[in-house]
């Protein structure tokens, strides 16, 4: 299988749903069409991704859903996948870009964006972390340090993301706490 960075997580298997191999999942994507019948998804098992094909998908409540994939035919098989993440290839994500609203973007669009603090180039987005209450941008500063900035409207302006640029307005003290780059002896 290709590099895992070429894939996007769209759900997590949290258990079995019934006796006939249906998976109980938690959906993390906002585009439910990714689970339509005959869609190709990838299940992570023991660190490896394996292709699977959707037979049926049903919302249970909120972000909880029931998913049936080809080859998972009984409760034991479904339970063996508990804890596995569900992915799609980034190429599949691009096919759903038309479903995004105006000004919307995928989180992976942020990776590599130049980060400005006011009018000055501050650094570049290196990663995005999931935190309990939302997401955090990992910014590699021009000084060599790493700064974590909560990805919230009050602190991150994304109106120029199509040009590879975001602007941050961190709370006081966040940037000053950045460690200096350690020089090699």
ABEGO torsion letter per residue (X at the ends): XBBAAABBBABBBAEBBEAAGBBBBBBABABAAAABBGBBBBBBBGGBBBBBBBABBBBABEABBBBBBBGBABAAAAAAABGBBBBBBAAAAAAAAAABBBGBBBAAAABGBBBBBEABBAEBBABBBBBAAEBBBBBBBAAGBBBBBBBBAAABBAAAAAAGBBBBBBBBGAAAABBBBBBBX
